[in-house]
Amino acid sequence: MSALRVVVADDQALVRTGFRLILESEGIEVVAEAEDGEQAVAAVRRTAPEVVLMDIRMPGLDGLEATRRILADPSAPPPRTASWPRSPRASWR
């Protein structure tokens, strides 16, 4: 069985690193990191992950609009997404 493939998008490097350490310690593969919504959309198109962890508040293209663009892209199956507004509560889509 192959590892679950995840993209982590957050404008704070420390948050991305923390998620990467936690996920990889559980055998989950972080295939890309992004520091804004544009990078997140590009990373998802490039890597086709099963899951995207997305901060809602990021500079430039925010996480909500990035998620809309990812889910609207007909070229690949949509990944599961989890987003957070810098609080411990996540909403699944």
C-alpha positions as CSV (number, residue, x, y, z in Angstrom):
1,M,0.0,0.0,0.0
2,S,1.4,3.4,-0.9
3,A,1.6,6.3,1.5
4,L,-1.1,8.9,1.6
5,R,0.1,12.0,-0.4
6,V,-0.5,15.4,1.1
7,V,0.2,19.1,0.2
8,V,0.6,21.5,3.1
9,A,-0.2,25.2,2.4
10,D,0.5,27.8,5.1
11,D,2.3,31.2,4.9
12,Q,4.2,30.4,8.1
13,A,7.2,28.1,7.5
14,L,7.1,26.9,11.2
15,V,3.5,25.7,10.7
16,R,4.4,23.8,7.5
17,T,7.4,22.2,9.1
18,G,5.4,21.1,12.1
19,F,2.7,19.5,9.9
20,R,5.5,17.8,7.8
21,L,7.1,16.4,10.9
22,I,3.9,15.1,12.4
23,L,2.6,13.6,9.1
24,E,5.9,12.0,8.1
25,S,6.2,10.4,11.6
26,E,2.9,8.6,10.8
27,G,4.1,7.4,7.4
28,I,2.2,10.1,5.4
29,E,4.1,11.6,2.4
30,V,4.2,15.4,2.2
31,V,4.6,15.8,-1.6
32,A,4.7,19.6,-1.6
33,E,4.6,22.7,0.6
34,A,3.1,26.1,-0.4
35,E,3.3,29.5,1.2
36,D,0.4,31.1,-0.6
37,G,-2.7,30.1,-2.5
38,E,-1.1,30.4,-6.0
39,Q,1.7,28.0,-4.9
40,A,-0.9,25.6,-3.4
41,V,-2.9,25.5,-6.7
42,A,0.3,24.8,-8.7
43,A,1.5,22.2,-6.2
44,V,-1.8,20.3,-6.4
45,R,-1.7,20.4,-10.2
46,R,1.9,19.1,-10.2
47,T,1.6,16.4,-7.6
48,A,-2.1,15.2,-7.5
49,P,-2.3,14.6,-3.8
50,E,-5.1,12.8,-2.0
51,V,-5.3,15.5,0.7
52,V,-4.6,19.2,0.9
53,L,-4.1,20.9,4.3
54,M,-4.8,24.6,3.6
55,D,-4.6,27.7,5.8
56,I,-7.5,30.1,5.0
57,R,-5.6,33.3,5.6
58,M,-2.6,33.6,3.4
59,P,-1.2,36.6,1.4
60,G,-2.2,37.1,-2.2
61,L,-4.6,34.3,-3.1
62,D,-6.2,33.1,0.1
63,G,-6.9,29.5,1.0
64,L,-10.6,29.7,0.3
65,E,-10.1,30.9,-3.3
66,A,-7.2,28.4,-3.8
67,T,-9.5,25.6,-2.6
68,R,-12.3,26.7,-5.0
69,R,-9.8,26.7,-7.9
70,I,-8.4,23.3,-6.9
71,L,-11.9,21.7,-6.7
72,A,-13.0,23.3,-9.9
73,D,-10.1,21.9,-11.9
74,P,-11.6,19.1,-14.1
75,S,-8.2,17.6,-15.0
76,A,-7.8,15.5,-11.9
77,P,-9.9,13.9,-9.2
78,P,-10.5,16.5,-6.4
79,P,-8.4,15.9,-3.3
80,R,-9.9,16.0,0.2
81,T,-9.2,19.4,1.8
82,A,-8.9,20.6,5.3
83,S,-8.6,24.3,6.1
84,W,-8.1,26.3,9.2
85,P,-8.3,30.0,10.1
86,R,-5.3,29.8,12.5
87,S,-7.4,28.0,15.1
88,P,-7.5,24.3,16.1
89,R,-10.9,23.7,14.4
90,A,-10.7,22.3,10.8
91,S,-13.5,22.1,8.3
92,W,-13.6,19.2,5.9
93,R,-14.8,19.5,2.3
